[in-house]
Amino acid sequence: MGNKIAIVGAGLVGSLWAKLLRNEGLDVTVFEKRPDARFERGASGRSINLIVTSRGLYGLERAGLLKSALEITVPVYGRLIHSREGALSYQAYGLDSECNYAVSRSELNKFLVTEAENAGVPFFFKAPLHHCDFATKTVGFENHGDFSYDTLFATDGAGSRVRRELVDKLPERHRETTEWLEADYKELHLPASSRGEPLLDPKALHIWPRGTLMLMALMNRDKSFTLTLYMPKTGKGHTFDSIQTTDQASALFRSEFPDLVPLLPDCAEQYVASPQSPLGTIRLNRWVYGDSVALLGDAAHAMVPFFGQGMNSGFEDCTVLLDLWLKSGRDWPKALHAYNETRIENANAIADMALENWTEMRDKVGDPTFLLKKKVELFLEKKFPLLYKSRYGLIAYSRVPYAAAKKVGVLQDNFLNEICEGLESVESLTAEKVEPKLQALRKRTAFLLETE
């Protein structure tokens, strides 16, 4: 079998996958429907900030790009919760040495395309996919004609045309489901001060949790912040349908986010001008067709952003599939079959956890009981690093499979509920009190954690 590879989609996953395959000496060509964002403004798609965690870092490392990529990121060490009254509550993500890396989606995408191109990968922009003929292994593109492939990889995002072709042409084999979140989002921009300094704590993810709605902020490299407002589309209370004018938006910010208003005096104008975008979870029952087609990233499993794992899981798709291909003796049919059999369960698990995190971040991060559990978790991680790693830590700072981390998380939650029952403060905990129970929990979870 030949190794002429076509990649449809030059986003984050597609450009990293192209670099990984080119590093193995393969003949790779990438097609992208959008213009080249490096040279045309407004061509980069969504600007929502991302975080890079262990799985994404590993993908960049495998491509030989980690050191350079980190130069365009900002380290983030925890959540900073803003109450309506202006009180602040900090929740560390993990141990002092553990952090996430905030990065601009567009800047990282430009970086990855350039690195893949420098490695010898040709990119064709303004090339929307016109049709797929899976039987003849041919794909057709507007402006660029037909292209014959040996193996086709779809990395064309949540609106994947390749996935649509599979579902439409082979409905008995390929079935997708889409679960739309009740909330949409808008983005706003908080510039740096006149002296070029950040107006919020630069080392934290800022969250204004307000029940049915939530505002978040992450710093950019230029010391500005990208703010993302999540709010229901319709219904009672604050909704996008009911808040459409600057006066209505101004009232919303004064009521729900008063500490932000002095820092962002044009918040109402930005709100009205910002496009409103949906959020959803897309699942596909089969990610592979025959011995020659596979979907990676959002094309196979789009998720809501509340665990910060969309890009990271897509990068992990790449490293998992690459390892399967290498272990199979560079046999794509064998690798694709194994990829389809092993990866879907993990993608479904992180999609479920991302939906759970939406509820947690929106409703619970300011709740005293929840805060106590988080403090207990941090105590356990620091005091017993060999015995306890939180579910969040397993997701963000290890490569334990998502499905295993989800199962461990259920056992951990039961354990924490037991420990916290009747507990007034984390200071009253002692090592002697919790270590025997922690040893027992470790024994119950050991077989799951050994799957890393």
C-alpha positions, -999 to 999 in steps of 0.1 A, spaced: 0 0 0 13 35 -9 17 63 16 2 92 -3 -17 110 24 -44 137 22 -54 158 53 -86 178 50 -85 206 75 -55 228 85 -66 237 120 -47 228 151 -51 190 149 -46 189 111 -14 209 111 1 190 140 -8 157 124 8 168 92 40 176 110 41 143 129 35 123 96 61 144 77 86 137 105 81 100 96 90 107 60 55 104 46 41 122 16 15 145 31 -8 172 15 -31 194 35 -63 211 21 -81 239 40 -113 257 31 -103 290 48 -78 315 36 -43 314 51 -47 332 85 -10 341 85 -16 365 56 -53 374 56 -69 391 86 -102 376 98 -94 342 84 -85 324 116 -120 314 127 -128 313 164 -106 332 187 -116 315 220 -85 310 241 -73 275 248 -52 258 275 -25 233 267 -22 205 293 -2 172 294 -17 155 264 -13 186 242 22 191 255 31 156 247 18 160 211 40 191 207 69 172 222 65 143 198 65 167 169 97 184 182 79 217 188 74 219 225 101 244 234 91 268 206 54 264 213 57 273 250 71 307 240 37 318 228 18 306 259 10 321 293 12 298 324 -20 296 345 -18 281 380 -54 281 392 -89 295 392 -97 329 408 -134 331 416 -151 365 416 -182 370 437 -209 396 430 -196 416 460 -161 416 446 -146 390 470 -119 367 455 -114 330 462 -84 312 447 -84 275 438 -50 260 428 -52 235 399 -28 211 416 7 211 431 28 243 430 48 230 400 17 222 380 1 246 356 -18 250 324 -7 270 295 -31 296 280 -26 301 242 -44 319 214 -60 295 191 -51 315 160 -15 321 171 -9 284 178 -25 275 145 -3 298 126 28 284 144 18 248 136 11 255 99 44 272 95 63 244 112 46 217 91 52 238 59 89 242 69 91 204 72 80 201 36 42 197 38 23 216 11 -8 234 22 -36 244 -2 -58 272 12 -92 284 -1 -99 248 -10 -133 238 2 -140 201 0 -165 195 -29 -169 157 -28 -155 124 -15 -154 92 -35 -143 67 -9 -144 37 -33 -119 53 -57 -100 71 -29 -105 105 -45 -114 138 -29 -124 169 -49 -118 205 -39 -131 238 -53 -103 256 -70 -79 227 -68 -96 198 -86 -94 161 -76 -68 145 -55 -61 107 -52 -50 94 -18 -39 62 -2 -50 73 32 -74 102 40 -75 120 74 -103 143 83 -94 171 107 -119 196 94 -135 204 128 -170 201 143 -186 210 110 -166 183 92 -176 178 55 -158 144 55 -179 132 84 -210 145 67 -202 126 36 -197 94 56 -230 98 75 -250 107 44 -235 80 21 -231 52 46 -259 58 72 -260 21 81 -224 23 93 -218 59 104 -242 76 128 -237 109 146 -255 126 174 -253 163 184 -262 176 218 -264 214 219 -257 232 252 -285 254 264 -259 282 265 -242 301 237 -211 323 241 -198 358 232 -162 370 235 -150 404 248 -115 419 250 -100 435 281 -69 455 270 -38 460 292 -35 492 312 -20 523 296 13 512 311 10 478 294 2 460 326 -25 433 331 -56 445 348 -63 411 363 -41 385 380 -21 371 351 -15 337 366 -52 326 370 -82 316 351 -108 342 362 -144 329 367 -175 349 376 -200 320 383 -236 332 384 -258 300 383 -272 299 348 -245 321 333 -207 325 337 -180 348 326 -143 336 322 -111 354 314 -76 343 304 -46 365 297 -30 368 263 7 374 257 2 411 252 -12 414 288 -47 418 275 -74 393 285 -99 374 264 -133 372 282 -159 346 273 -195 350 285 -216 319 286 -253 325 289 -286 307 280 -300 314 246 -336 316 258 -357 311 290 -361 329 322 -336 353 337 -306 366 318 -305 352 283 -290 362 250 -326 367 236 -335 391 263 -303 411 263 -297 427 229 -292 464 234 -263 484 250 -286 495 279 -297 459 286 -260 447 284 -249 475 307 -275 465 332 -263 429 330 -227 438 337 -236 462 365 -257 435 382 -236 404 377 -200 415 372 -197 449 389 -160 446 396 -153 443 359 -172 474 348 -146 500 358 -119 480 340 -140 476 308 -161 507 304 -172 497 268 -184 462 279 -219 469 267 -208 480 233 -185 450 229 -213 427 240 -236 440 213 -209 439 186 -196 404 195 -211 375 175 -231 349 194 -218 313 189 -233 279 199 -216 251 219 -223 214 214 -212 178 218 -208 157 187 -203 120 189 -197 95 161 -201 58 164 -173 49 139 -143 71 133 -128 50 105 -140 39 71 -125 8 56 -87 7 55 -81 42 43 -101 69 61 -100 82 97 -113 112 116 -94 130 143 -101 159 167 -134 178 165 -143 161 132 -147 129 152 -157 142 187 -164 178 193 -170 188 230 -179 218 251 -148 237 264 -153 234 301 -125 209 308 -101 226 285 -95 193 266 -109 198 231 -75 205 215 -56 183 240 -78 153 232 -73 160 195 -36 161 198 -38 129 218 -57 113 189 -26 121 168 -1 106 192 -23 75 198 -28 68 161 9 75 154 20 49 180 -5 24 167 8 28 132 44 24 143 36 -6 165 18 -22 136 48 -21 114 35 10 96 4 -8 85 -25 18 82 -53 -7 80 -42 -24 113 -36 10 129 -69 24 119 -88 -6 132 -71 -4 166 -76 34 167 -113 30 162 -116 2 188 -96 20 216 -101 58 212 -139 63 210 -145 52 247 -120 78 259 -135 106 237 -169 99 251 -156 100 286 -140 134 283 -171 147 265 -191 136 295 -167 152 320 -167 185 301 -204 187 304 -202 179 341 -176 207 345 -200 232 329 -223 226 359 -194 227 383 -179 259 371 -212 277 366 -229 266 399 -205 251 424 -171 269 424 -184 294 449 -202 269 471 -186 264 506 -191 226 506 -175 223 471 -146 246 482 -139 225 512 -137 193 491 -112 211 468 -91 221 498 -91 185 510 -81 173 476 -52 197 475 -41 186 510 -42 150 499 -22 157 468 5 176 486 7 153 516 4 120 497 16 126 462 22 89 456 -13 79 468 -36 105 455 -41 125 423 -74 143 417 -95 136 387 -86 170 374 -49 163 379 -52 129 361 -68 147 331 -45 178 330 -12 165 343 -10 129 333 -19 108 302 -40 83 321 -68 74 296 -98 96 299 -122 67 305 -100 54 334 -98 89 349 -135 92 348 -139 59 367 -113 69 393 -131 102 397 -163 85 408 -145 66 435 -127 97 446 -159 117 449 -174 90 472 -142 90 492 -142 128 495 -178 129 506 -170 104 534 -139 124 545 -157 158 544 -188 146 563 -189 167 595 -155 183 587 -155 220 594 -121 229 580 -92 212 562 -69 222 591 -86 196 613 -74 168 590 -44 147 600 -23 122 580 -31 95 606 -68 101 601 -69 98 564 -40 76 553 -56 42 560 -87 52 540 -64 66 513 -45 34 511 -77 15 506 -88 39 478 -54 35 461 -58 -3 460 -93 1 444 -80 25 417 -45 10 410 -55 -12 381 -71 19 364 -41 41 369 -17 15 356 -32 20 321 -12 52 314 
